[in-house]
Amino acid sequence: EVQLVESGGGLVQPGESLRLSCAASGFTFSDYSMNWVRQAPGKGLEWISYILSTGTIIYYADSVEGRFTISRDNAKNSLYLQMNSLRGDDTAVYYCVRVRGSGLNYYYTDVWGKGTTVTVSS
Amino acid sequence: QSVLTQPPSVSAAPGQKVTISCSGSSSNIGNNYVSWYQQFPGTAPKLLIYENNKRPSDIPDRFSGSKPGTSATLAITGLQTGDEADYYCGTWDSSLSGYVFGSGTKVTVL
């Protein structure tokens, strides 16, 4: 079964850091680009970062550029999101998502994890 | 403020048809393929439509997509109570170098 399982969420204070992990199984992780997508309470979906299958191309949303770092370890079938200088508006459910499509203009996402909750509050 | 604009809500009676619009620009919808996602409260989104009008094998043909120009449309025919959910469009934005989601539309079955 194709599966993505996020972990690492929790309650942190503003300015602190957190590292999210995503364990992939049921498919050849190294063949796929991956995303992080978040959803604030009661709000819509927000794409925050993309990483190519090889890890050589990375994109970030402006809202997290310079504070968040996406990475992957294909040997461990794992995706990561290092989040620094966290703010209240980073409070959200964070989803690990598999990317499909033969190029960026064909881009879509077909497998989503259940999400991990990050709460930033003093 | 989402780059892609959707109506906040649409509604119809069981068995009827609803359409959800997703308005963008040449940097996103106009030159890239659109996908659609369904999300029930408290759960992760699920892929409904990809590459404008293709359905994954487990999605019924009551769901269909189209993309005329810089807008996209999701149509749901034979509306069922189980279709009550939030629906999001999404596509790559070449100017932003990022993926963008629509603002989301809540479908209500009357």
Interface residues (C-beta under 8 A of the other chain):
Chain A: N35 V37 G44 L45 E46 W47 Y50 Y59 Y60 A61 D62 Y95 R100 G101 L104 N105 Y106 Y107 Y108 T109 D110 W112 G113 K114 G115
Chain B: S2 N31 N32 Y33 S35 Y37 Q39 T43 A44 P45 K46 L47 Y50 E51 P56 D86 Y88 G90 T91 W92 S94 L96 S97 G98 Y99 V100 F101 G102 S103 G104
